[in-house]
Structure formats: structure tokens, C-alpha cells
Amino acid sequence: MSDYRIETKCVQSGYTPGNGEPRQIPIIQSTTFKYATGEDMGKLFDLEASGYFYSRLQNPTCDMVAAKICDMEGGSAAMLTASGQAANFFAVFNIASSGDHVVSSSSIYGGTYNLFSVTMKKMGVEFTFVSPDCTEEELNAAFRPNTKAVFGETIANPALTVLDIEKFANAAHAHGVPLIVDNTFATPVNCRPFEWGADIVTHSTTKYMDGHGATLGGCVVDAGKFDWMAHADKFPGLCTPDDSYHGITYAEKFGLGGAFITKATAQLMRDFGSMASPMSAYMLNLGLESLHVRMARHCENAQAIAEFLEKHDKVAWVNYAGLPSSPYHKVAMKYMPHGTCGVVGFGIKGGRDAASRFMAALKLAAIETHVADARTCCLHPASTTHRQMNDEELIAAGVPGDLVRLSCGLESKEDLIADIAQALEKA
Ligand SMILES: *Cc1c(COP(=O)(O)O)cnc(C)c1O
């Protein structure tokens, strides 16, 4: 499917039925798989043959959906995970462990920030956070001899900063490490980070990819371009024998295209067990089939709402990269000429209290900790998702105390604007 356009990949990639086989992907709801001899199965355990033996590591339904996302991103291999959190953890921990260091944009999802700055710190991985708007000099200064990766979000949730992917990729590569990009908000419909130099892409498929607020999930995709062996001293996990698999060296045995995802599956999925369920993968695939159609409408609604808010006298500021007034407009037009995402950030005059009154008065938009589904919803991050951050950290993360995050759904934009207008009157 790799020659087709993104719209065709959304609908058809990942599964091509044979004669008389089901048109929709089959749900292989089975924990285990049968083999004729112990020897056959032994080969799977040694990674000598590929095949399924236990759904904690791999499942055919999950693999079909991972293959679709892989194709959509233009990658070489991909794996589904049970959540976006697991995807980001796997992507980083697959190459950075105790004693290692990672450079990350400070403007990232609150859960990811917590994973990096608290939980992975306890595991011995240190992070240096840099502003996504930093100069090349500042970015280069963040690297250490033990740096193993660079991390950022295409469009950060909830700050909506846009990552200059080429700037981050160039700095990563100059230091011999890969760039990992969380592409959740843009989706491969609007941006394919591999085309701009990223090496690994992650997703919380819980957001636009599922798109209906129905199914939690994540995905890790490898571009298959990073040459681990050229930096073998930095990546012993990929470039030296794995004793738990009879001395296999992943980068040698599975090459550029397969090493990263095979290692993440064989070691991390085996040991941490954050596997997506076949039913979740099936639901995710239903979402993917219409992703290109929905993203266009999410962006159209968000653009109209952002333009309405910008003109409203009760609104202090609006943050949406689709607005020419946004400091990220130019970089967004470079990486996402067809639209960014459906999430708009804005501040209401009167701050925190006015924001609460506004949210309580909304009728169509529900207050939820979720974003990026068919129904419009909104959130005040400072009192919810980012409440573990102090004021300084909030500002560094681009989440001011008065920020309201509005995730524009697929309803009529006229109805949404009318709802927002009446709620602003009550703020
Ligand atoms: C939601 C989100 C995550 C975490 O994903 P879950 O599926 O909730 O675990 C990670 N990154 C971004 C950008 C997100 O929006």
C-alpha cells in the first residue's frame, strides 16, 4: 500500500483479505496459538521464526492495525500498545535505561512529563527539558555524553506549540541519537514526521485515531532509518547480544527496519505486558478508516471557532496554529499545510473563575479530561491534568493558569459557536 495516498491507506492498509476471507479485519480473540511440535514453537521463542505464540507479545489483529499505522506514517515496523503512555515509555526505555539521559521538549503532555520527570527518573533515566522554541545553540547545549534520544510532540497537548521537527532532528543526528516524535495531535493525515527527519513516532491512538472516545491505545512506529550500529557504543541493547534470546543482536539480525520494534516487542512487551487487546485493535481500525475525513472536519470547526474567539471581547487570547496571529502559524504551515488539529487553547478575561463559569454554562461541550473525539469537550488543565505542576513548570510547559482547552468535535460549527457565545455571556 506504500504508493497510495494517505486517504487510501487509512481505509485499506494493513489487511488484504484472500479469496473468501472476511472483508473486515478478523478479531483473533485468543491468548495462545497451536503448534504441531515443541520444536516449531521453540523457534518462535528464539526469534528464529516469526509467528504467534502468546498474545501478551503479539496478536494477529493487533499486528494488522499496527501495519496500517506503520504504512500511514511511512515507517518500517510498528507495534500497538495498551495506551499512549505505554507507547512513549517503550519508545524511550527501549534505548535509554539507568544511567542514560534524554533531551525532551518541555512542551509535552502532562502524563508524559510525569512519566519522564518522576517515574523514569526513579528508574535512573535523566531528562533535560528544553523549550520547543529554543535556539539551535540552546538545544545543542542540552546534550551530554550519555544522551540517548531526543523527544518532542508535533503539536503539544495542551500547549499547542508546534515542534520544528527538522531543527530537533538535526540536533539529534548531530549527536548520534534518534528523534522520537509523539504525533498524536497531528496524526499522519496532517503530518508525517518521518518525512522531516524523525526516527521514531509514537501515538496515543486514544485520541483522533480512535476518534470516538471509545478505546484506549497507543502505537510505536520506527522509520527504519536510524543506523544503530554506526553508534553501537551508545546503544548496547540493540548492538550487543541479548542473553534472554540466546545471544541475538537485534541490529544485526533484524537490520535497520526491524531492530527497534523487535527489541521492544521481545523485551518490553514480554516483561511489561502493556499489550492492546484484539477487540481494542479492531475498534481502533474502525476509527482509522475515517480518520482522513474526520481530521478535515475537526480542523474546519476549530478554525471557525478560533476565528470567532479571536474577535470576542471577553476572550483575552487565542492559541491556534491555524490563526495567522499564532507564533506557530509559520512552522505549522511548513509541517502541516492542510491543517493542524481540532484543539484550540484560549484564555477568558477574568482568569480562573471566569473560566469555571464559562465551562459550567456550556451545553454542547462537555467538561472532560479527554480530547480529540467526535464530541466537543473542554478542560481547564491547571486544575486537572497539569495540577501536579507548580506555577513555574506550568509556564515552562506552555499551560498558563487561565488556559481553557477546547477540543472541537464533529458537530455543526454554527451550533458550537452559538453554544460558546452564550457561555461567554455567562462568564
Ligand atoms: C493522551 C496523550 C498521551 C497518553 O495517551 P493515553 O492513551 O492516554 O495513555 C500521550 N501523548 C499525547 C500527546 C496525548 O495527548
Ligand as a Chemical Component Dictionary entry (heavy atoms), coordinates in Angstrom:
data_LIG
# 
_chem_comp.id                   LIG 
_chem_comp.type                 NON-POLYMER 
_chem_comp.pdbx_formal_charge   0 
_chem_comp.three_letter_code    LIG 
# 
loop_
_chem_comp_atom.comp_id 
_chem_comp_atom.atom_id 
_chem_comp_atom.alt_atom_id 
_chem_comp_atom.type_symbol 
_chem_comp_atom.charge 
_chem_comp_atom.model_Cartn_x 
_chem_comp_atom.model_Cartn_y 
_chem_comp_atom.model_Cartn_z 
_chem_comp_atom.pdbx_ordinal 
LIG C1 C1 C 0 -3.255 11.410 25.693 1  
LIG C2 C2 C 0 -1.867 11.561 25.257 2  
LIG C3 C3 C 0 -0.882 10.647 25.678 3  
LIG C4 C4 C 0 -1.185 9.494  26.604 4  
LIG O1 O1 O 0 -2.002 8.598  25.952 5  
LIG P1 P1 P 0 -3.017 7.582  26.714 6  
LIG O2 O2 O 0 -3.599 6.844  25.581 7  
LIG O3 O3 O 0 -3.966 8.419  27.494 8  
LIG O4 O4 O 0 -2.170 6.736  27.608 9  
LIG C5 C5 C 0 0.399  10.820 25.206 10 
LIG N1 N1 N 0 0.710  11.847 24.385 11 
LIG C6 C6 C 0 -0.209 12.748 23.983 12 
LIG C7 C7 C 0 0.197  13.866 23.085 13 
LIG C8 C8 C 0 -1.523 12.645 24.407 14 
LIG O5 O5 O 0 -2.428 13.538 24.009 15 
# 
loop_
_chem_comp_bond.comp_id 
_chem_comp_bond.atom_id_1 
_chem_comp_bond.atom_id_2 
_chem_comp_bond.value_order 
_chem_comp_bond.pdbx_ordinal 
LIG C1 C2 SING 1  
LIG C2 C3 SING 2  
LIG C2 C8 DOUB 3  
LIG C3 C4 SING 4  
LIG C3 C5 DOUB 5  
LIG C4 O1 SING 6  
LIG O1 P1 SING 7  
LIG P1 O2 DOUB 8  
LIG P1 O3 SING 9  
LIG P1 O4 SING 10 
LIG C5 N1 SING 11 
LIG N1 C6 DOUB 12 
LIG C6 C7 SING 13 
LIG C6 C8 SING 14 
LIG C8 O5 SING 15 
# 
